[in-house]
Structures are given as C-alpha cells and as structure tokens.
Amino acid sequence: MKKWKAKNNPIPDKTDTLKMKEFMRLKYVVKQFAEESEEESSDSEAERRKKKKKKDRKKKKVAKKAASTSSEEEAAAAGGGREEQK
C-alpha cells in the first residue's frame, strides 16, 4: 500500500460494513493503493505478447523432446526384449 495515505483514506472501523467494503474494493479490486511494478509499466502489450509466444514455443519444444525421448526409450526396451528371446 505504497500510495495509501491515512489522511486521505483512513482504514474504516470494522463495524461500518459499507465503508469497509468500499475500502476493500479500492484496495484489492481497483488496486488504488498498489505500487505499479516496473515490469508491468515498462513492457508494452506487444512486447508481452512476444514474450508469451516465445515462452509457449519453448514449452512445446521441451514437451516434444520429452515425448520423442520416451518413445525412443520404449522402442529400445521393446527391441532389447526381442533380442533376449532369440
């Protein structure tokens, strides 16, 4: 609550439910008192999309590699069993 000032927005008494609800809405929903993070303010929407696409591509690549590795292991295990039977 970096931007919060007790003088401007005092924390209401817990018995006053209407004021308490409004304070909670401002604090958690509107985030009126929150400090803007550097990451959010410095990246444009286009930059965030590019980063997300890059991250998604990397995840797919890792998943594909893991799937091919497990397929190779299964093939080797199946092939190894055949040689022992001969």
PyMOL Python script that loads the backbone (N, CA, C, O; Angstrom):
from pymol import cmd

cmd.read_pdbstr("""\
ATOM      1  N   MET A   1       0.835  -1.184   0.000  1.00  0.00           N
ATOM      2  CA  MET A   1       0.000   0.000   0.000  1.00  0.00           C
ATOM      3  C   MET A   1       0.877   1.243   0.000  1.00  0.00           C
ATOM      4  O   MET A   1       0.776   2.099   0.879  1.00  0.00           O
ATOM      5  N   LYS A   2       1.720   1.319  -0.984  1.00  0.00           N
ATOM      6  CA  LYS A   2       2.671   2.418  -1.049  1.00  0.00           C
ATOM      7  C   LYS A   2       1.982   3.769  -1.231  1.00  0.00           C
ATOM      8  O   LYS A   2       2.404   4.762  -0.637  1.00  0.00           O
ATOM      9  N   LYS A   3       0.933   3.815  -2.041  1.00  0.00           N
ATOM     10  CA  LYS A   3       0.274   5.080  -2.335  1.00  0.00           C
ATOM     11  C   LYS A   3      -0.794   5.452  -1.300  1.00  0.00           C
ATOM     12  O   LYS A   3      -1.397   6.519  -1.410  1.00  0.00           O
ATOM     13  N   TRP A   4      -1.041   4.610  -0.311  1.00  0.00           N
ATOM     14  CA  TRP A   4      -2.079   4.854   0.678  1.00  0.00           C
ATOM     15  C   TRP A   4      -1.648   5.909   1.682  1.00  0.00           C
ATOM     16  O   TRP A   4      -0.514   5.913   2.159  1.00  0.00           O
ATOM     17  N   LYS A   5      -2.566   6.791   1.986  1.00  0.00           N
ATOM     18  CA  LYS A   5      -2.333   7.817   2.996  1.00  0.00           C
ATOM     19  C   LYS A   5      -3.500   7.765   3.980  1.00  0.00           C
ATOM     20  O   LYS A   5      -4.661   7.841   3.579  1.00  0.00           O
ATOM     21  N   ALA A   6      -3.189   7.636   5.252  1.00  0.00           N
ATOM     22  CA  ALA A   6      -4.224   7.559   6.290  1.00  0.00           C
ATOM     23  C   ALA A   6      -5.088   8.813   6.308  1.00  0.00           C
ATOM     24  O   ALA A   6      -6.274   8.758   6.634  1.00  0.00           O
ATOM     25  N   LYS A   7      -4.488   9.931   5.958  1.00  0.00           N
ATOM     26  CA  LYS A   7      -5.224  11.197   5.955  1.00  0.00           C
ATOM     27  C   LYS A   7      -6.320  11.194   4.880  1.00  0.00           C
ATOM     28  O   LYS A   7      -7.436  11.653   5.123  1.00  0.00           O
ATOM     29  N   ASN A   8      -5.991  10.673   3.692  1.00  0.00           N
ATOM     30  CA  ASN A   8      -6.939  10.677   2.576  1.00  0.00           C
ATOM     31  C   ASN A   8      -7.918   9.503   2.621  1.00  0.00           C
ATOM     32  O   ASN A   8      -9.097   9.666   2.306  1.00  0.00           O
ATOM     33  N   ASN A   9      -7.443   8.345   3.003  1.00  0.00           N
ATOM     34  CA  ASN A   9      -8.251   7.126   3.015  1.00  0.00           C
ATOM     35  C   ASN A   9      -8.011   6.343   4.299  1.00  0.00           C
ATOM     36  O   ASN A   9      -7.297   5.340   4.289  1.00  0.00           O
ATOM     37  N   PRO A  10      -8.599   6.789   5.396  1.00  0.00           N
ATOM     38  CA  PRO A  10      -8.371   6.067   6.648  1.00  0.00           C
ATOM     39  C   PRO A  10      -8.985   4.674   6.595  1.00  0.00           C
ATOM     40  O   PRO A  10      -9.990   4.455   5.918  1.00  0.00           O
ATOM     41  N   ILE A  11      -8.378   3.740   7.311  1.00  0.00           N
ATOM     42  CA  ILE A  11      -8.932   2.393   7.389  1.00  0.00           C
ATOM     43  C   ILE A  11     -10.206   2.492   8.224  1.00  0.00           C
ATOM     44  O   ILE A  11     -10.164   2.937   9.371  1.00  0.00           O
ATOM     45  N   PRO A  12     -11.331   2.082   7.656  1.00  0.00           N
ATOM     46  CA  PRO A  12     -12.600   2.243   8.367  1.00  0.00           C
ATOM     47  C   PRO A  12     -12.738   1.276   9.541  1.00  0.00           C
ATOM     48  O   PRO A  12     -12.037   0.268   9.633  1.00  0.00           O
ATOM     49  N   ASP A  13     -13.653   1.615  10.419  1.00  0.00           N
ATOM     50  CA  ASP A  13     -13.963   0.764  11.554  1.00  0.00           C
ATOM     51  C   ASP A  13     -14.606  -0.524  11.037  1.00  0.00           C
ATOM     52  O   ASP A  13     -15.400  -0.484  10.097  1.00  0.00           O
ATOM     53  N   LYS A  14     -14.276  -1.642  11.632  1.00  0.00           N
ATOM     54  CA  LYS A  14     -14.792  -2.935  11.180  1.00  0.00           C
ATOM     55  C   LYS A  14     -16.297  -3.053  11.324  1.00  0.00           C
ATOM     56  O   LYS A  14     -16.921  -3.872  10.650  1.00  0.00           O
ATOM     57  N   THR A  15     -16.875  -2.263  12.175  1.00  0.00           N
ATOM     58  CA  THR A  15     -18.332  -2.339  12.362  1.00  0.00           C
ATOM     59  C   THR A  15     -19.084  -1.604  11.257  1.00  0.00           C
ATOM     60  O   THR A  15     -20.274  -1.852  11.062  1.00  0.00           O
ATOM     61  N   ASP A  16     -18.427  -0.714  10.535  1.00  0.00           N
ATOM     62  CA  ASP A  16     -19.060   0.012   9.431  1.00  0.00           C
ATOM     63  C   ASP A  16     -18.838  -0.784   8.141  1.00  0.00           C
ATOM     64  O   ASP A  16     -17.853  -0.582   7.430  1.00  0.00           O
ATOM     65  N   THR A  17     -19.767  -1.682   7.860  1.00  0.00           N
ATOM     66  CA  THR A  17     -19.573  -2.615   6.748  1.00  0.00           C
ATOM     67  C   THR A  17     -19.531  -1.937   5.385  1.00  0.00           C
ATOM     68  O   THR A  17     -18.771  -2.363   4.516  1.00  0.00           O
ATOM     69  N   LEU A  18     -20.320  -0.902   5.178  1.00  0.00           N
ATOM     70  CA  LEU A  18     -20.324  -0.228   3.873  1.00  0.00           C
ATOM     71  C   LEU A  18     -18.969   0.420   3.581  1.00  0.00           C
ATOM     72  O   LEU A  18     -18.426   0.271   2.486  1.00  0.00           O
ATOM     73  N   LYS A  19     -18.433   1.134   4.557  1.00  0.00           N
ATOM     74  CA  LYS A  19     -17.126   1.775   4.362  1.00  0.00           C
ATOM     75  C   LYS A  19     -16.021   0.727   4.235  1.00  0.00           C
ATOM     76  O   LYS A  19     -15.080   0.896   3.459  1.00  0.00           O
ATOM     77  N   MET A  20     -16.144  -0.356   5.004  1.00  0.00           N
ATOM     78  CA  MET A  20     -15.138  -1.426   4.936  1.00  0.00           C
ATOM     79  C   MET A  20     -15.168  -2.092   3.556  1.00  0.00           C
ATOM     80  O   MET A  20     -14.113  -2.364   2.983  1.00  0.00           O
ATOM     81  N   LYS A  21     -16.358  -2.357   3.019  1.00  0.00           N
ATOM     82  CA  LYS A  21     -16.478  -2.953   1.684  1.00  0.00           C
ATOM     83  C   LYS A  21     -15.870  -2.042   0.618  1.00  0.00           C
ATOM     84  O   LYS A  21     -15.164  -2.501  -0.280  1.00  0.00           O
ATOM     85  N   GLU A  22     -16.155  -0.750   0.733  1.00  0.00           N
ATOM     86  CA  GLU A  22     -15.611   0.199  -0.239  1.00  0.00           C
ATOM     87  C   GLU A  22     -14.085   0.262  -0.145  1.00  0.00           C
ATOM     88  O   GLU A  22     -13.403   0.318  -1.168  1.00  0.00           O
ATOM     89  N   PHE A  23     -13.556   0.255   1.063  1.00  0.00           N
ATOM     90  CA  PHE A  23     -12.104   0.273   1.246  1.00  0.00           C
ATOM     91  C   PHE A  23     -11.473  -0.992   0.654  1.00  0.00           C
ATOM     92  O   PHE A  23     -10.451  -0.911  -0.028  1.00  0.00           O
ATOM     93  N   MET A  24     -12.069  -2.145   0.905  1.00  0.00           N
ATOM     94  CA  MET A  24     -11.552  -3.411   0.365  1.00  0.00           C
ATOM     95  C   MET A  24     -11.619  -3.422  -1.162  1.00  0.00           C
ATOM     96  O   MET A  24     -10.706  -3.914  -1.824  1.00  0.00           O
ATOM     97  N   ARG A  25     -12.696  -2.883  -1.711  1.00  0.00           N
ATOM     98  CA  ARG A  25     -12.827  -2.804  -3.176  1.00  0.00           C
ATOM     99  C   ARG A  25     -11.717  -1.937  -3.759  1.00  0.00           C
ATOM    100  O   ARG A  25     -11.094  -2.303  -4.755  1.00  0.00           O
ATOM    101  N   LEU A  26     -11.472  -0.781  -3.133  1.00  0.00           N
ATOM    102  CA  LEU A  26     -10.415   0.101  -3.619  1.00  0.00           C
ATOM    103  C   LEU A  26      -9.039  -0.550  -3.490  1.00  0.00           C
ATOM    104  O   LEU A  26      -8.181  -0.400  -4.360  1.00  0.00           O
ATOM    105  N   LYS A  27      -8.847  -1.273  -2.392  1.00  0.00           N
ATOM    106  CA  LYS A  27      -7.537  -1.867  -2.139  1.00  0.00           C
ATOM    107  C   LYS A  27      -7.267  -3.086  -3.013  1.00  0.00           C
ATOM    108  O   LYS A  27      -6.186  -3.196  -3.592  1.00  0.00           O
ATOM    109  N   TYR A  28      -8.228  -4.005  -3.120  1.00  0.00           N
ATOM    110  CA  TYR A  28      -7.973  -5.278  -3.790  1.00  0.00           C
ATOM    111  C   TYR A  28      -8.494  -5.378  -5.217  1.00  0.00           C
ATOM    112  O   TYR A  28      -7.892  -6.069  -6.038  1.00  0.00           O
ATOM    113  N   VAL A  29      -9.580  -4.716  -5.529  1.00  0.00           N
ATOM    114  CA  VAL A  29     -10.147  -4.803  -6.881  1.00  0.00           C
ATOM    115  C   VAL A  29      -9.578  -3.705  -7.772  1.00  0.00           C
ATOM    116  O   VAL A  29      -9.025  -3.974  -8.839  1.00  0.00           O
ATOM    117  N   VAL A  30      -9.720  -2.479  -7.320  1.00  0.00           N
ATOM    118  CA  VAL A  30      -9.234  -1.337  -8.098  1.00  0.00           C
ATOM    119  C   VAL A  30      -7.722  -1.203  -7.974  1.00  0.00           C
ATOM    120  O   VAL A  30      -7.062  -0.686  -8.875  1.00  0.00           O
ATOM    121  N   LYS A  31      -7.175  -1.671  -6.854  1.00  0.00           N
ATOM    122  CA  LYS A  31      -5.738  -1.605  -6.547  1.00  0.00           C
ATOM    123  C   LYS A  31      -5.249  -0.157  -6.583  1.00  0.00           C
ATOM    124  O   LYS A  31      -4.203   0.168  -7.143  1.00  0.00           O
ATOM    125  N   GLN A  32      -6.054   0.684  -5.962  1.00  0.00           N
ATOM    126  CA  GLN A  32      -5.775   2.109  -5.922  1.00  0.00           C
ATOM    127  C   GLN A  32      -4.501   2.431  -5.148  1.00  0.00           C
ATOM    128  O   GLN A  32      -3.828   3.414  -5.458  1.00  0.00           O
ATOM    129  N   PHE A  33      -4.166   1.636  -4.165  1.00  0.00           N
ATOM    130  CA  PHE A  33      -3.026   1.938  -3.307  1.00  0.00           C
ATOM    131  C   PHE A  33      -1.775   1.148  -3.684  1.00  0.00           C
ATOM    132  O   PHE A  33      -0.726   1.323  -3.066  1.00  0.00           O
ATOM    133  N   ALA A  34      -1.874   0.297  -4.672  1.00  0.00           N
ATOM    134  CA  ALA A  34      -0.750  -0.571  -5.044  1.00  0.00           C
ATOM    135  C   ALA A  34       0.307   0.210  -5.811  1.00  0.00           C
ATOM    136  O   ALA A  34       0.014   1.160  -6.537  1.00  0.00           O
ATOM    137  N   GLU A  35       1.535  -0.223  -5.623  1.00  0.00           N
ATOM    138  CA  GLU A  35       2.645   0.353  -6.372  1.00  0.00           C
ATOM    139  C   GLU A  35       2.687  -0.327  -7.730  1.00  0.00           C
ATOM    140  O   GLU A  35       2.560  -1.548  -7.814  1.00  0.00           O
ATOM    141  N   GLU A  36       2.861   0.432  -8.773  1.00  0.00           N
ATOM    142  CA  GLU A  36       2.942  -0.134 -10.114  1.00  0.00           C
ATOM    143  C   GLU A  36       4.304  -0.792 -10.268  1.00  0.00           C
ATOM    144  O   GLU A  36       5.335  -0.160 -10.036  1.00  0.00           O
ATOM    145  N   SER A  37       4.309  -2.071 -10.663  1.00  0.00           N
ATOM    146  CA  SER A  37       5.585  -2.763 -10.798  1.00  0.00           C
ATOM    147  C   SER A  37       6.314  -2.288 -12.047  1.00  0.00           C
ATOM    148  O   SER A  37       5.691  -1.860 -13.018  1.00  0.00           O
ATOM    149  N   GLU A  38       7.642  -2.368 -12.008  1.00  0.00           N
ATOM    150  CA  GLU A  38       8.459  -1.920 -13.136  1.00  0.00           C
ATOM    151  C   GLU A  38       8.205  -2.757 -14.373  1.00  0.00           C
ATOM    152  O   GLU A  38       8.148  -2.228 -15.483  1.00  0.00           O
ATOM    153  N   GLU A  39       8.052  -4.071 -14.189  1.00  0.00           N
ATOM    154  CA  GLU A  39       7.861  -4.977 -15.323  1.00  0.00           C
ATOM    155  C   GLU A  39       6.585  -4.640 -16.074  1.00  0.00           C
ATOM    156  O   GLU A  39       6.586  -4.602 -17.305  1.00  0.00           O
ATOM    157  N   GLU A  40       5.499  -4.395 -15.357  1.00  0.00           N
ATOM    158  CA  GLU A  40       4.230  -4.089 -15.997  1.00  0.00           C
ATOM    159  C   GLU A  40       4.266  -2.752 -16.706  1.00  0.00           C
ATOM    160  O   GLU A  40       3.713  -2.622 -17.798  1.00  0.00           O
ATOM    161  N   SER A  41       4.903  -1.758 -16.115  1.00  0.00           N
ATOM    162  CA  SER A  41       4.894  -0.437 -16.700  1.00  0.00           C
ATOM    163  C   SER A  41       5.872  -0.307 -17.869  1.00  0.00           C
ATOM    164  O   SER A  41       5.650   0.516 -18.757  1.00  0.00           O
ATOM    165  N   SER A  42       6.930  -1.087 -17.889  1.00  0.00           N
ATOM    166  CA  SER A  42       7.932  -0.914 -18.928  1.00  0.00           C
ATOM    167  C   SER A  42       7.616  -1.690 -20.208  1.00  0.00           C
ATOM    168  O   SER A  42       8.038  -1.286 -21.291  1.00  0.00           O
ATOM    169  N   ASP A  43       6.884  -2.789 -20.100  1.00  0.00           N
ATOM    170  CA  ASP A  43       6.565  -3.589 -21.277  1.00  0.00           C
ATOM    171  C   ASP A  43       5.253  -3.141 -21.911  1.00  0.00           C
ATOM    172  O   ASP A  43       4.243  -2.953 -21.233  1.00  0.00           O
ATOM    173  N   SER A  44       5.298  -2.978 -23.217  1.00  0.00           N
ATOM    174  CA  SER A  44       4.065  -2.680 -23.922  1.00  0.00           C
ATOM    175  C   SER A  44       3.302  -3.978 -24.133  1.00  0.00           C
ATOM    176  O   SER A  44       3.828  -5.064 -23.893  1.00  0.00           O
ATOM    177  N   GLU A  45       2.081  -3.860 -24.576  1.00  0.00           N
ATOM    178  CA  GLU A  45       1.251  -5.049 -24.809  1.00  0.00           C
ATOM    179  C   GLU A  45       1.894  -5.936 -25.873  1.00  0.00           C
ATOM    180  O   GLU A  45       1.876  -7.160 -25.745  1.00  0.00           O
ATOM    181  N   ALA A  46       2.457  -5.341 -26.912  1.00  0.00           N
ATOM    182  CA  ALA A  46       3.092  -6.114 -27.981  1.00  0.00           C
ATOM    183  C   ALA A  46       4.308  -6.884 -27.454  1.00  0.00           C
ATOM    184  O   ALA A  46       4.526  -8.036 -27.829  1.00  0.00           O
ATOM    185  N   GLU A  47       5.089  -6.249 -26.592  1.00  0.00           N
ATOM    186  CA  GLU A  47       6.265  -6.921 -26.020  1.00  0.00           C
ATOM    187  C   GLU A  47       5.845  -8.091 -25.144  1.00  0.00           C
ATOM    188  O   GLU A  47       6.499  -9.134 -25.158  1.00  0.00           O
ATOM    189  N   ARG A  48       4.759  -7.937 -24.378  1.00  0.00           N
ATOM    190  CA  ARG A  48       4.269  -9.027 -23.527  1.00  0.00           C
ATOM    191  C   ARG A  48       3.802 -10.205 -24.377  1.00  0.00           C
ATOM    192  O   ARG A  48       4.037 -11.362 -24.027  1.00  0.00           O
ATOM    193  N   ARG A  49       3.141  -9.906 -25.493  1.00  0.00           N
ATOM    194  CA  ARG A  49       2.682 -10.982 -26.398  1.00  0.00           C
ATOM    195  C   ARG A  49       3.872 -11.744 -26.982  1.00  0.00           C
ATOM    196  O   ARG A  49       3.853 -12.972 -27.058  1.00  0.00           O
ATOM    197  N   LYS A  50       4.915 -11.001 -27.398  1.00  0.00           N
ATOM    198  CA  LYS A  50       6.102 -11.652 -27.957  1.00  0.00           C
ATOM    199  C   LYS A  50       6.750 -12.567 -26.940  1.00  0.00           C
ATOM    200  O   LYS A  50       7.142 -13.687 -27.267  1.00  0.00           O
ATOM    201  N   LYS A  51       6.867 -12.092 -25.699  1.00  0.00           N
ATOM    202  CA  LYS A  51       7.462 -12.912 -24.645  1.00  0.00           C
ATOM    203  C   LYS A  51       6.636 -14.157 -24.388  1.00  0.00           C
ATOM    204  O   LYS A  51       7.186 -15.238 -24.178  1.00  0.00           O
ATOM    205  N   LYS A  52       5.301 -14.010 -24.404  1.00  0.00           N
ATOM    206  CA  LYS A  52       4.426 -15.153 -24.162  1.00  0.00           C
ATOM    207  C   LYS A  52       4.561 -16.168 -25.291  1.00  0.00           C
ATOM    208  O   LYS A  52       4.631 -17.369 -25.029  1.00  0.00           O
ATOM    209  N   LYS A  53       4.600 -15.709 -26.543  1.00  0.00           N
ATOM    210  CA  LYS A  53       4.764 -16.622 -27.678  1.00  0.00           C
ATOM    211  C   LYS A  53       6.087 -17.371 -27.582  1.00  0.00           C
ATOM    212  O   LYS A  53       6.142 -18.578 -27.816  1.00  0.00           O
ATOM    213  N   LYS A  54       7.139 -16.659 -27.241  1.00  0.00           N
ATOM    214  CA  LYS A  54       8.461 -17.275 -27.120  1.00  0.00           C
ATOM    215  C   LYS A  54       8.450 -18.333 -26.025  1.00  0.00           C
ATOM    216  O   LYS A  54       9.001 -19.420 -26.203  1.00  0.00           O
ATOM    217  N   LYS A  55       7.833 -18.024 -24.905  1.00  0.00           N
ATOM    218  CA  LYS A  55       7.750 -18.965 -23.795  1.00  0.00           C
ATOM    219  C   LYS A  55       6.929 -20.193 -24.196  1.00  0.00           C
ATOM    220  O   LYS A  55       7.297 -21.320 -23.864  1.00  0.00           O
ATOM    221  N   ASP A  56       5.820 -19.978 -24.907  1.00  0.00           N
ATOM    222  CA  ASP A  56       4.984 -21.093 -25.360  1.00  0.00           C
ATOM    223  C   ASP A  56       5.736 -21.992 -26.336  1.00  0.00           C
ATOM    224  O   ASP A  56       5.637 -23.217 -26.262  1.00  0.00           O
ATOM    225  N   ARG A  57       6.493 -21.377 -27.256  1.00  0.00           N
ATOM    226  CA  ARG A  57       7.276 -22.172 -28.204  1.00  0.00           C
ATOM    227  C   ARG A  57       8.310 -23.026 -27.488  1.00  0.00           C
ATOM    228  O   ARG A  57       8.532 -24.182 -27.850  1.00  0.00           O
ATOM    229  N   LYS A  58       8.936 -22.456 -26.477  1.00  0.00           N
ATOM    230  CA  LYS A  58       9.944 -23.184 -25.709  1.00  0.00           C
ATOM    231  C   LYS A  58       9.305 -24.357 -24.981  1.00  0.00           C
ATOM    232  O   LYS A  58       9.880 -25.444 -24.941  1.00  0.00           O
ATOM    233  N   LYS A  59       8.128 -24.156 -24.406  1.00  0.00           N
ATOM    234  CA  LYS A  59       7.419 -25.240 -23.718  1.00  0.00           C
ATOM    235  C   LYS A  59       7.087 -26.366 -24.690  1.00  0.00           C
ATOM    236  O   LYS A  59       7.261 -27.540 -24.362  1.00  0.00           O
ATOM    237  N   LYS A  60       6.610 -26.015 -25.886  1.00  0.00           N
ATOM    238  CA  LYS A  60       6.270 -27.026 -26.890  1.00  0.00           C
ATOM    239  C   LYS A  60       7.503 -27.814 -27.305  1.00  0.00           C
ATOM    240  O   LYS A  60       7.445 -29.033 -27.472  1.00  0.00           O
ATOM    241  N   LYS A  61       8.610 -27.117 -27.469  1.00  0.00           N
ATOM    242  CA  LYS A  61       9.853 -27.763 -27.878  1.00  0.00           C
ATOM    243  C   LYS A  61      10.308 -28.752 -26.813  1.00  0.00           C
ATOM    244  O   LYS A  61      10.711 -29.870 -27.135  1.00  0.00           O
ATOM    245  N   VAL A  62      10.248 -28.351 -25.558  1.00  0.00           N
ATOM    246  CA  VAL A  62      10.646 -29.226 -24.454  1.00  0.00           C
ATOM    247  C   VAL A  62       9.717 -30.433 -24.380  1.00  0.00           C
ATOM    248  O   VAL A  62      10.175 -31.557 -24.172  1.00  0.00           O
ATOM    249  N   ALA A  63       8.415 -30.207 -24.549  1.00  0.00           N
ATOM    250  CA  ALA A  63       7.446 -31.305 -24.498  1.00  0.00           C
ATOM    251  C   ALA A  63       7.670 -32.276 -25.652  1.00  0.00           C
ATOM    252  O   ALA A  63       7.581 -33.490 -25.473  1.00  0.00           O
ATOM    253  N   LYS A  64       7.960 -31.741 -26.832  1.00  0.00           N
ATOM    254  CA  LYS A  64       8.201 -32.587 -27.998  1.00  0.00           C
ATOM    255  C   LYS A  64       9.461 -33.424 -27.797  1.00  0.00           C
ATOM    256  O   LYS A  64       9.492 -34.606 -28.139  1.00  0.00           O
ATOM    257  N   LYS A  65      10.484 -32.809 -27.245  1.00  0.00           N
ATOM    258  CA  LYS A  65      11.734 -33.522 -26.991  1.00  0.00           C
ATOM    259  C   LYS A  65      11.522 -34.627 -25.958  1.00  0.00           C
ATOM    260  O   LYS A  65      12.053 -35.728 -26.103  1.00  0.00           O
ATOM    261  N   ALA A  66      10.752 -34.333 -24.927  1.00  0.00           N
ATOM    262  CA  ALA A  66      10.467 -35.328 -23.885  1.00  0.00           C
ATOM    263  C   ALA A  66       9.662 -36.492 -24.477  1.00  0.00           C
ATOM    264  O   ALA A  66       9.904 -37.650 -24.137  1.00  0.00           O
ATOM    265  N   ALA A  67       8.719 -36.189 -25.351  1.00  0.00           N
ATOM    266  CA  ALA A  67       7.902 -37.233 -25.958  1.00  0.00           C
ATOM    267  C   ALA A  67       8.749 -38.116 -26.866  1.00  0.00           C
ATOM    268  O   ALA A  67       8.583 -39.336 -26.868  1.00  0.00           O
ATOM    269  N   SER A  68       9.650 -37.520 -27.634  1.00  0.00           N
ATOM    270  CA  SER A  68      10.489 -38.315 -28.529  1.00  0.00           C
ATOM    271  C   SER A  68      11.482 -39.155 -27.740  1.00  0.00           C
ATOM    272  O   SER A  68      11.799 -40.277 -28.135  1.00  0.00           O
ATOM    273  N   THR A  69      11.970 -38.624 -26.637  1.00  0.00           N
ATOM    274  CA  THR A  69      12.899 -39.373 -25.789  1.00  0.00           C
ATOM    275  C   THR A  69      12.210 -40.583 -25.177  1.00  0.00           C
ATOM    276  O   THR A  69      12.788 -41.669 -25.131  1.00  0.00           O
ATOM    277  N   SER A  70      10.991 -40.405 -24.709  1.00  0.00           N
ATOM    278  CA  SER A  70      10.278 -41.533 -24.106  1.00  0.00           C
ATOM    279  C   SER A  70       9.920 -42.570 -25.170  1.00  0.00           C
ATOM    280  O   SER A  70       9.905 -43.766 -24.877  1.00  0.00           O
ATOM    281  N   SER A  71       9.632 -42.138 -26.398  1.00  0.00           N
ATOM    282  CA  SER A  71       9.342 -43.076 -27.484  1.00  0.00           C
ATOM    283  C   SER A  71      10.578 -43.895 -27.830  1.00  0.00           C
ATOM    284  O   SER A  71      10.485 -45.097 -28.076  1.00  0.00           O
ATOM    285  N   GLU A  72      11.732 -43.241 -27.848  1.00  0.00           N
ATOM    286  CA  GLU A  72      12.981 -43.939 -28.141  1.00  0.00           C
ATOM    287  C   GLU A  72      13.304 -44.951 -27.048  1.00  0.00           C
ATOM    288  O   GLU A  72      13.776 -46.052 -27.330  1.00  0.00           O
ATOM    289  N   GLU A  73      13.047 -44.572 -25.803  1.00  0.00           N
ATOM    290  CA  GLU A  73      13.308 -45.479 -24.690  1.00  0.00           C
ATOM    291  C   GLU A  73      12.391 -46.696 -24.758  1.00  0.00           C
ATOM    292  O   GLU A  73      12.818 -47.820 -24.497  1.00  0.00           O
ATOM    293  N   GLU A  74      11.127 -46.464 -25.112  1.00  0.00           N
ATOM    294  CA  GLU A  74      10.183 -47.570 -25.230  1.00  0.00           C
ATOM    295  C   GLU A  74      10.591 -48.507 -26.362  1.00  0.00           C
ATOM    296  O   GLU A  74      10.499 -49.728 -26.232  1.00  0.00           O
ATOM    297  N   ALA A  75      11.045 -47.925 -27.476  1.00  0.00           N
ATOM    298  CA  ALA A  75      11.472 -48.734 -28.614  1.00  0.00           C
ATOM    299  C   ALA A  75      12.708 -49.553 -28.253  1.00  0.00           C
ATOM    300  O   ALA A  75      12.823 -50.719 -28.633  1.00  0.00           O
ATOM    301  N   ALA A  76      13.619 -48.943 -27.528  1.00  0.00           N
ATOM    302  CA  ALA A  76      14.831 -49.653 -27.119  1.00  0.00           C
ATOM    303  C   ALA A  76      14.485 -50.779 -26.157  1.00  0.00           C
ATOM    304  O   ALA A  76      15.056 -51.866 -26.242  1.00  0.00           O
ATOM    305  N   ALA A  77      13.564 -50.529 -25.253  1.00  0.00           N
ATOM    306  CA  ALA A  77      13.154 -51.559 -24.299  1.00  0.00           C
ATOM    307  C   ALA A  77      12.457 -52.712 -25.026  1.00  0.00           C
ATOM    308  O   ALA A  77      12.679 -53.879 -24.704  1.00  0.00           O
ATOM    309  N   ALA A  78      11.627 -52.385 -25.992  1.00  0.00           N
ATOM    310  CA  ALA A  78      10.924 -53.416 -26.749  1.00  0.00           C
ATOM    311  C   ALA A  78      11.904 -54.192 -27.628  1.00  0.00           C
ATOM    312  O   ALA A  78      11.799 -55.411 -27.758  1.00  0.00           O
ATOM    313  N   GLY A  79      12.835 -53.496 -28.217  1.00  0.00           N
ATOM    314  CA  GLY A  79      13.836 -54.145 -29.070  1.00  0.00           C
ATOM    315  C   GLY A  79      14.771 -55.015 -28.256  1.00  0.00           C
ATOM    316  O   GLY A  79      15.175 -56.084 -28.715  1.00  0.00           O
ATOM    317  N   GLY A  80      15.120 -54.584 -27.067  1.00  0.00           N
ATOM    318  CA  GLY A  80      16.008 -55.347 -26.188  1.00  0.00           C
ATOM    319  C   GLY A  80      15.350 -56.643 -25.757  1.00  0.00           C
ATOM    320  O   GLY A  80      16.035 -57.654 -25.605  1.00  0.00           O
ATOM    321  N   GLY A  81      14.066 -56.642 -25.561  1.00  0.00           N
ATOM    322  CA  GLY A  81      13.347 -57.845 -25.149  1.00  0.00           C
ATOM    323  C   GLY A  81      13.319 -58.884 -26.248  1.00  0.00           C
ATOM    324  O   GLY A  81      13.342 -60.083 -25.972  1.00  0.00           O
ATOM    325  N   ARG A  82      13.270 -58.440 -27.483  1.00  0.00           N
ATOM    326  CA  ARG A  82      13.227 -59.370 -28.622  1.00  0.00           C
ATOM    327  C   ARG A  82      14.542 -60.101 -28.784  1.00  0.00           C
ATOM    328  O   ARG A  82      14.569 -61.291 -29.098  1.00  0.00           O
ATOM    329  N   GLU A  83      15.648 -59.373 -28.563  1.00  0.00           N
ATOM    330  CA  GLU A  83      16.982 -59.999 -28.737  1.00  0.00           C
ATOM    331  C   GLU A  83      17.187 -61.092 -27.717  1.00  0.00           C
ATOM    332  O   GLU A  83      17.816 -62.107 -28.019  1.00  0.00           O
ATOM    333  N   GLU A  84      16.670 -60.909 -26.513  1.00  0.00           N
ATOM    334  CA  GLU A  84      16.858 -61.907 -25.469  1.00  0.00           C
ATOM    335  C   GLU A  84      16.077 -63.167 -25.784  1.00  0.00           C
ATOM    336  O   GLU A  84      16.482 -64.253 -25.369  1.00  0.00           O
ATOM    337  N   GLN A  85      14.975 -63.059 -26.502  1.00  0.00           N
ATOM    338  CA  GLN A  85      14.136 -64.215 -26.812  1.00  0.00           C
ATOM    339  C   GLN A  85      14.775 -65.081 -27.887  1.00  0.00           C
ATOM    340  O   GLN A  85      14.495 -66.278 -27.949  1.00  0.00           O
ATOM    341  N   LYS A  86      15.633 -64.508 -28.742  1.00  0.00           N
ATOM    342  CA  LYS A  86      16.251 -65.269 -29.844  1.00  0.00           C
ATOM    343  C   LYS A  86      17.188 -66.261 -29.354  1.00  0.00           C
ATOM    344  O   LYS A  86      17.793 -66.983 -30.147  1.00  0.00           O
TER     345      LYS A  86
END
""", "prot")
cmd.dss("prot")
cmd.show_as("cartoon", "prot")
cmd.util.cbc("prot")
cmd.orient("prot")
